[in-house]
């Protein structure tokens, strides 16, 4: 079973502004965000880019099924 079996998104208040490991400022900008395919969907990850620090926090995961559903809903609206 996959770690991510359904789509989710972290509330803004749960997004850290400081790395809990090294204390580096974490800004939700493209410099600190990585979006990539993972398992059966797309994962958005906030990460610390301070040298050897390995802190990462998954901000959202959207399954391929949910992506296809939202795209078809957008097509229906147009």
Beta strands, then each sheet from edge to edge (+ up, - down):
strand 1: 8-9
strand 2: 33-38
strand 3: 41-47
strand 4: 56-63
sheet 1: 1+ 4- 3+ 2-
end
